Amino acid sequence: MVSLDRYQAYRAAARALNQQIMDALVDRAALMRAARALYIARGDTFVFESEAEMNVLMDYALYEHRVNGRSLVQVYREETSLLAPMQRELLDAMCQSFLSLFRMGDIVPADHTIMLVDELDHRPEIPLVDIMFSRTAEPGMLLFTRVVPLAGMNMTAGIALVFPGHLKASLERRYKRLSKRVKAPTASARRLVAFFQLNRTAGIEVTFA
């Protein structure tokens, strides 16, 4: 049984940690570079179509923007020493996070868990702890997210782009074409940009509580 208290503690610590990294390392120039990579910059203005898109911008800035070959999450982990044990654990896991398109399998609401099948990198089935999706999602739906692997549980880094399950083959074909045209520093950055664009035309709107 997953500890709900532990999960909520991780979630609260992750929100605080993300804000600390943003305050320390993310300036407007970094956000504009992320916005341009995602094609949501109009001059010096960010153009969002939903709340979920703001989360993607922050994810790109933290995980895909590079400083001397390192993400800002990696920079913060390597250069910051005054961290609580849970923050250090989270940072280590954030540096091991991975981004993919997953098919939702069995859902166990009582355990707040969804079994994810990795459709792009074909990892073993992943149990994801997420209160909202365990209550609202349906098996077969597709979820593009960044998974943070912690001891005893996996959770998302915050982004959640959801697609109807019947679009799987179409999404994979369009992703392969789009990713070849995306100009981004890493394979994961190209993946993020491509699925961000696909979400604008084929995604299901996600309401954040």
KAUR-V664407 format. One record per residue. N is the residue number from 0. RES is the residue in one small letter. SS is DSSP state (h for helix, s for strand, l for the rest). OMEGA is omega in whole degrees, 0 to 359 (* if undefined). NEAR is the number of other C-alpha atoms within 8 Angstrom. Layout:
n = <N & N>
res = <RES & RES>
ss = <SS & SS>
omega = <OMEGA & OMEGA>
near = <NEAR & NEAR>
//
This chain:
n = <0 & 1 & 2 & 3 & 4 & 5 & 6 & 7 & 8 & 9 & 10 & 11 & 12 & 13 & 14 & 15 & 16 & 17 & 18 & 19 & 20 & 21 & 22 & 23 & 24 & 25 & 26 & 27 & 28 & 29 & 30 & 31 & 32 & 33 & 34 & 35 & 36 & 37 & 38 & 39 & 40 & 41 & 42 & 43 & 44 & 45 & 46 & 47 & 48 & 49 & 50 & 51 & 52 & 53 & 54 & 55 & 56 & 57 & 58 & 59 & 60 & 61 & 62 & 63 & 64 & 65 & 66 & 67 & 68 & 69 & 70 & 71 & 72 & 73 & 74 & 75 & 76 & 77 & 78 & 79 & 80 & 81 & 82 & 83 & 84 & 85 & 86 & 87 & 88 & 89 & 90 & 91 & 92 & 93 & 94 & 95 & 96 & 97 & 98 & 99 & 100 & 101 & 102 & 103 & 104 & 105 & 106 & 107 & 108 & 109 & 110 & 111 & 112 & 113 & 114 & 115 & 116 & 117 & 118 & 119 & 120 & 121 & 122 & 123 & 124 & 125 & 126 & 127 & 128 & 129 & 130 & 131 & 132 & 133 & 134 & 135 & 136 & 137 & 138 & 139 & 140 & 141 & 142 & 143 & 144 & 145 & 146 & 147 & 148 & 149 & 150 & 151 & 152 & 153 & 154 & 155 & 156 & 157 & 158 & 159 & 160 & 161 & 162 & 163 & 164 & 165 & 166 & 167 & 168 & 169 & 170 & 171 & 172 & 173 & 174 & 175 & 176 & 177 & 178 & 179 & 180 & 181 & 182 & 183 & 184 & 185 & 186 & 187 & 188 & 189 & 190 & 191 & 192 & 193 & 194 & 195 & 196 & 197 & 198 & 199 & 200 & 201 & 202 & 203 & 204 & 205 & 206 & 207 & 208>
res = <m & v & s & l & d & r & y & q & a & y & r & a & a & a & r & a & l & n & q & q & i & m & d & a & l & v & d & r & a & a & l & m & r & a & a & r & a & l & y & i & a & r & g & d & t & f & v & f & e & s & e & a & e & m & n & v & l & m & d & y & a & l & y & e & h & r & v & n & g & r & s & l & v & q & v & y & r & e & e & t & s & l & l & a & p & m & q & r & e & l & l & d & a & m & c & q & s & f & l & s & l & f & r & m & g & d & i & v & p & a & d & h & t & i & m & l & v & d & e & l & d & h & r & p & e & i & p & l & v & d & i & m & f & s & r & t & a & e & p & g & m & l & l & f & t & r & v & v & p & l & a & g & m & n & m & t & a & g & i & a & l & v & f & p & g & h & l & k & a & s & l & e & r & r & y & k & r & l & s & k & r & v & k & a & p & t & a & s & a & r & r & l & v & a & f & f & q & l & n & r & t & a & g & i & e & v & t & f & a>
ss = <l & l & l & h & h & h & h & h & h & h & h & h & h & h & h & h & h & h & h & h & h & h & h & h & h & l & l & h & h & h & h & h & h & h & h & h & h & l & l & l & s & s & l & l & s & s & l & l & l & l & h & h & h & h & h & h & h & h & h & h & h & h & h & h & l & s & s & l & l & s & s & h & h & h & h & h & h & h & h & l & l & l & l & l & h & h & h & h & h & h & h & h & h & h & h & l & l & s & s & s & s & s & s & s & s & s & s & s & h & h & h & l & s & s & s & s & s & s & l & l & l & l & l & l & l & s & s & s & s & l & h & h & h & h & h & h & l & l & l & l & l & s & s & s & s & s & s & s & s & s & l & l & s & s & s & s & l & l & l & l & s & s & s & l & h & h & h & h & h & h & h & h & h & h & h & h & h & h & h & h & h & l & l & l & l & l & h & h & h & h & h & h & h & h & h & h & h & h & h & h & h & h & s & s & l & l & l & l & l>
omega = <178 & 178 & 179 & 179 & 179 & 179 & 181 & 176 & 176 & 182 & 180 & 179 & 180 & 178 & 180 & 181 & 177 & 180 & 178 & 180 & 178 & 182 & 185 & 193 & 186 & 174 & 183 & 179 & 178 & 178 & 179 & 176 & 177 & 181 & 179 & 178 & 181 & 180 & 176 & 176 & 172 & 189 & 178 & 184 & 173 & 179 & 181 & 174 & 181 & 176 & 181 & 181 & 175 & 178 & 179 & 177 & 180 & 178 & 180 & 181 & 184 & 190 & 187 & 174 & 186 & 172 & 184 & 177 & 182 & 172 & 179 & 174 & 179 & 178 & 182 & 180 & 185 & 188 & 181 & 183 & 185 & 181 & 174 & 181 & 180 & 177 & 178 & 178 & 179 & 180 & 177 & 180 & 179 & 178 & 178 & 184 & 180 & 188 & 180 & 172 & 184 & 170 & 179 & 177 & 181 & 178 & 180 & 184 & 182 & 180 & 179 & 189 & 174 & 175 & 183 & 175 & 183 & 185 & 182 & 184 & 172 & 172 & 172 & 182 & 187 & 173 & 181 & 176 & 179 & 186 & 184 & 184 & 179 & 179 & 190 & 185 & 177 & 177 & 180 & 176 & 181 & 183 & 173 & 185 & 173 & 182 & 176 & 185 & 179 & 178 & 177 & 178 & 172 & 175 & 180 & 175 & 177 & 179 & 179 & 176 & 189 & 181 & 174 & 183 & 184 & 181 & 187 & 183 & 179 & 179 & 181 & 178 & 182 & 177 & 181 & 179 & 182 & 185 & 178 & 182 & 184 & 175 & 182 & 189 & 184 & 178 & 180 & 177 & 177 & 178 & 181 & 180 & 182 & 182 & 172 & 179 & 178 & 180 & 181 & 182 & 187 & 185 & 174 & 181 & 179 & 177 & 180 & 182 & *>
near = <3 & 8 & 6 & 6 & 6 & 7 & 10 & 8 & 8 & 10 & 8 & 8 & 10 & 10 & 8 & 8 & 9 & 8 & 8 & 8 & 13 & 10 & 8 & 6 & 8 & 12 & 8 & 6 & 7 & 10 & 12 & 11 & 9 & 12 & 12 & 9 & 10 & 11 & 6 & 10 & 12 & 7 & 4 & 6 & 6 & 9 & 7 & 8 & 5 & 6 & 7 & 10 & 10 & 9 & 10 & 10 & 12 & 9 & 12 & 12 & 13 & 13 & 9 & 13 & 13 & 9 & 8 & 4 & 5 & 9 & 12 & 15 & 12 & 9 & 10 & 10 & 11 & 7 & 6 & 7 & 6 & 4 & 7 & 6 & 6 & 8 & 11 & 10 & 9 & 11 & 10 & 9 & 11 & 11 & 8 & 8 & 10 & 7 & 11 & 12 & 11 & 13 & 14 & 15 & 10 & 7 & 12 & 9 & 9 & 5 & 8 & 13 & 14 & 15 & 12 & 12 & 13 & 14 & 9 & 7 & 6 & 7 & 7 & 6 & 8 & 10 & 10 & 12 & 13 & 11 & 9 & 6 & 8 & 14 & 8 & 6 & 7 & 7 & 9 & 9 & 12 & 13 & 12 & 13 & 14 & 13 & 11 & 13 & 11 & 10 & 5 & 5 & 10 & 13 & 11 & 12 & 10 & 8 & 12 & 11 & 13 & 13 & 12 & 11 & 9 & 5 & 8 & 9 & 7 & 7 & 9 & 8 & 8 & 9 & 12 & 8 & 8 & 9 & 11 & 6 & 6 & 9 & 6 & 8 & 8 & 7 & 7 & 8 & 11 & 13 & 12 & 10 & 12 & 12 & 10 & 12 & 9 & 12 & 12 & 7 & 6 & 7 & 11 & 9 & 5 & 8 & 4 & 3 & 2>
//
